[in-house]
Amino acid sequence: MTQNVRRAVVTAGTAGLGFETARALVRAAYEVTVIGRNAERGRRAVDTLRAESAGGEVRFLPADLSSLAEVRDVGRTIAAAGPLHLLVNNVGGMYVDRWESVDGIEGAFVLNHLTPYLLTDALTDSLAAGAAESGEPSRVVQVTSSAMVAAVPDFTDVDLPGEYYGLAVTGRAKLANLTWALDVAGPLAERGITLVVADPGPAATPNAAAMEQRMLPPAMRGMWDAILEGVKRPADEAVRSIVRAATAPELTAGTIVEPDGGSGEGLRAAVTPELTAAVRALTDRTLGSSSLRAGGVA
């Protein structure tokens, strides 16, 4: 590896916020790998990013990140390439109808929580090696969402009884993921890895364009017009909080960056010790044990 090269990985990096994140990183001379499902969209994204690169290599890795086996495989592929300096866990989504992954798990819970969990676990050693190589902490950015306002904080099972409302289901998965992220920020810091959470706020993305009013719980449907107005916000504006979370050297482990660049203490207040224990237990039941948790990073 060329000395001083900074290697970054961006999940769901071929469109929307992920693409805009990758664009900012290549302009800052990072060597960037974008992960996505669609090979043609990946090719187009890489062509655009290479044209704007300040010198770093750009590549595309195809993977269906709703498949736990493919997440593990892509983690091994990235780890084999050498030390890593930045992982942006951007993958996620909100859906009109319930769907299941190839592993038989509710899809929004997989993409918004389990996938970032597994990929971070798979790349912890590579990120630690990146920190040792550069003499500076490596970084993990976990992209979150204000959809958490609709979440029911019950983690007794992956699925809750009752009607499926995409906003509430995604909000609950994002709450699980925020809880996990804050839980492991300290142990990761001991390995030389700074985990930062970024809330980009609403944005004009392909996922937002597919939203329907029936995704909202009935009590929230009066907010529909305001939500539609919010998702007109350009992705290249909304990405600023993610880019700050990825590159601002002064940020410390467990920082939450809000859409305006401020500190997201309101989101942090939703996480309690009881919630943390419940998310750990549900995640372990769903995936099996992992070394990546408070007090247990290998």
VENCORDA-V681610 format. One record per residue. N is the residue number from 0. RES is the residue in one letter. SS is DSSP state (hx for helix, st for strand, lp for the rest). D_FIRST is the distance of its C-alpha to the first C-alpha in Angstrom with 1 decimal. Layout:
[[N;RES;SS;D_FIRST] [N;RES;SS;D_FIRST]]
This chain:
[[0;M;lp;0.0] [1;T;lp;3.8] [2;Q;lp;6.3] [3;N;lp;8.7] [4;V;lp;7.4] [5;R;lp;9.9] [6;R;st;10.0] [7;A;st;13.6] [8;V;st;16.0] [9;V;st;19.5] [10;T;st;22.2] [11;A;lp;25.1] [12;G;lp;23.1] [13;T;lp;25.0] [14;A;lp;28.1] [15;G;hx;29.9] [16;L;hx;28.3] [17;G;hx;25.0] [18;F;hx;24.6] [19;E;hx;25.7] [20;T;hx;23.2] [21;A;hx;20.3] [22;R;hx;21.9] [23;A;hx;21.9] [24;L;hx;18.3] [25;V;hx;17.1] [26;R;hx;19.6] [27;A;lp;18.0] [28;A;lp;14.6] [29;Y;lp;13.0] [30;E;st;10.9] [31;V;st;13.8] [32;T;st;15.0] [33;V;st;18.8] [34;I;st;20.9] [35;G;st;24.5] [36;R;lp;27.3] [37;N;lp;28.4] [38;A;hx;26.4] [39;E;hx;28.3] [40;R;hx;27.8] [41;G;hx;24.1] [42;R;hx;24.0] [43;R;hx;26.0] [44;A;hx;24.0] [45;V;hx;20.7] [46;D;hx;22.6] [47;T;hx;23.9] [48;L;hx;20.7] [49;R;hx;18.9] [50;A;hx;22.0] [51;E;hx;21.7] [52;S;lp;18.0] [53;A;lp;17.2] [54;G;lp;14.1] [55;G;lp;11.8] [56;E;lp;11.6] [57;V;st;14.5] [58;R;st;15.4] [59;F;st;18.5] [60;L;st;19.1] [61;P;st;22.8] [62;A;lp;24.4] [63;D;lp;27.9] [64;L;lp;27.1] [65;S;lp;30.8] [66;S;lp;30.3] [67;L;hx;29.2] [68;A;hx;28.0] [69;E;hx;25.7] [70;V;hx;24.4] [71;R;hx;23.5] [72;D;hx;22.1] [73;V;hx;19.8] [74;G;hx;18.7] [75;R;hx;17.8] [76;T;hx;15.9] [77;I;hx;13.8] [78;A;hx;13.5] [79;A;hx;12.3] [80;A;lp;9.2] [81;G;lp;7.9] [82;P;lp;8.9] [83;L;lp;11.1] [84;H;lp;12.7] [85;L;st;15.7] [86;L;st;17.9] [87;V;st;21.0] [88;N;st;23.7] [89;N;lp;25.7] [90;V;lp;27.3] [91;G;lp;31.0] [92;G;lp;34.3] [93;M;lp;38.1] [94;Y;lp;40.4] [95;V;lp;44.1] [96;D;lp;44.8] [97;R;lp;43.7] [98;W;lp;41.3] [99;E;st;39.7] [100;S;lp;36.3] [101;V;lp;36.0] [102;D;lp;36.2] [103;G;lp;39.6] [104;I;lp;38.5] [105;E;st;39.6] [106;G;hx;36.9] [107;A;hx;36.6] [108;F;hx;36.2] [109;V;hx;33.3] [110;L;hx;31.3] [111;N;hx;32.1] [112;H;hx;31.8] [113;L;hx;30.8] [114;T;hx;27.7] [115;P;hx;26.0] [116;Y;hx;27.2] [117;L;hx;25.7] [118;L;hx;22.3] [119;T;hx;21.9] [120;D;hx;23.1] [121;A;hx;20.6] [122;L;hx;17.6] [123;T;hx;18.9] [124;D;hx;16.9] [125;S;hx;13.6] [126;L;hx;14.8] [127;A;hx;16.0] [128;A;hx;12.7] [129;G;hx;11.3] [130;A;hx;14.4] [131;A;hx;14.0] [132;E;hx;10.6] [133;S;hx;12.0] [134;G;lp;15.5] [135;E;lp;16.9] [136;P;lp;18.2] [137;S;st;16.4] [138;R;st;19.0] [139;V;st;20.9] [140;V;st;23.4] [141;Q;st;26.3] [142;V;st;28.4] [143;T;st;32.1] [144;S;lp;35.4] [145;S;hx;38.8] [146;A;hx;40.2] [147;M;hx;40.5] [148;V;hx;43.9] [149;A;hx;45.2] [150;A;lp;43.9] [151;V;lp;46.3] [152;P;lp;44.7] [153;D;lp;45.9] [154;F;lp;43.3] [155;T;lp;45.6] [156;D;lp;44.2] [157;V;lp;41.7] [158;D;lp;44.6] [159;L;lp;47.5] [160;P;lp;50.9] [161;G;lp;52.4] [162;E;lp;51.4] [163;Y;lp;47.8] [164;Y;lp;46.9] [165;G;hx;43.3] [166;L;hx;43.0] [167;A;hx;44.2] [168;V;hx;42.1] [169;T;hx;38.9] [170;G;hx;39.9] [171;R;hx;40.4] [172;A;hx;37.0] [173;K;hx;35.4] [174;L;hx;37.5] [175;A;hx;36.3] [176;N;hx;32.7] [177;L;hx;33.4] [178;T;hx;35.2] [179;W;hx;32.3] [180;A;hx;29.8] [181;L;hx;32.0] [182;D;hx;32.6] [183;V;hx;29.0] [184;A;hx;27.9] [185;G;hx;29.0] [186;P;hx;27.5] [187;L;hx;24.1] [188;A;hx;24.4] [189;E;hx;24.9] [190;R;lp;21.5] [191;G;lp;20.0] [192;I;st;20.1] [193;T;st;22.5] [194;L;st;24.3] [195;V;st;26.2] [196;V;st;28.7] [197;A;st;29.4] [198;D;st;32.7] [199;P;lp;32.5] [200;G;lp;36.2] [201;P;lp;37.8] [202;A;lp;36.2] [203;A;lp;36.9] [204;T;lp;34.6] [205;P;hx;35.3] [206;N;hx;36.1] [207;A;hx;38.5] [208;A;hx;40.2] [209;A;lp;41.2] [210;M;lp;42.9] [211;E;lp;46.7] [212;Q;hx;49.2] [213;R;hx;49.9] [214;M;hx;46.5] [215;L;lp;48.1] [216;P;lp;50.4] [217;P;hx;54.0] [218;A;hx;54.3] [219;M;hx;51.3] [220;R;hx;52.3] [221;G;hx;54.0] [222;M;hx;50.5] [223;W;hx;49.6] [224;D;hx;50.3] [225;A;hx;48.3] [226;I;hx;45.3] [227;L;hx;45.6] [228;E;hx;45.7] [229;G;hx;42.6] [230;V;lp;40.5] [231;K;lp;41.2] [232;R;lp;38.7] [233;P;lp;35.8] [234;A;hx;32.4] [235;D;hx;30.7] [236;E;hx;33.0] [237;A;hx;32.7] [238;V;lp;28.9] [239;R;hx;29.2] [240;S;hx;29.5] [241;I;hx;26.4] [242;V;hx;24.4] [243;R;hx;26.0] [244;A;hx;25.3] [245;A;hx;21.5] [246;T;hx;21.1] [247;A;lp;24.1] [248;P;lp;23.1] [249;E;lp;26.6] [250;L;lp;27.0] [251;T;lp;27.5] [252;A;lp;27.3] [253;G;lp;29.9] [254;T;lp;30.5] [255;I;st;32.0] [256;V;st;31.6] [257;E;lp;34.6] [258;P;lp;34.9] [259;D;lp;36.3] [260;G;lp;33.5] [261;G;lp;35.8] [262;S;st;35.6] [263;G;lp;36.7] [264;E;hx;39.1] [265;G;hx;41.4] [266;L;hx;38.9] [267;R;hx;38.2] [268;A;lp;42.0] [269;A;lp;42.0] [270;V;lp;40.1] [271;T;lp;42.3] [272;P;hx;42.0] [273;E;hx;44.2] [274;L;hx;42.0] [275;T;hx;38.9] [276;A;hx;40.6] [277;A;hx;41.8] [278;V;hx;38.4] [279;R;hx;36.8] [280;A;hx;39.7] [281;L;hx;39.5] [282;T;hx;35.8] [283;D;hx;36.1] [284;R;hx;39.1] [285;T;hx;37.3] [286;L;hx;33.9] [287;G;lp;34.7] [288;S;lp;33.3] [289;S;lp;29.8] [290;S;lp;28.4] [291;L;lp;27.4] [292;R;lp;30.5] [293;A;lp;32.0] [294;G;lp;32.2] [295;G;lp;30.4] [296;V;lp;26.7] [297;A;lp;25.4]]
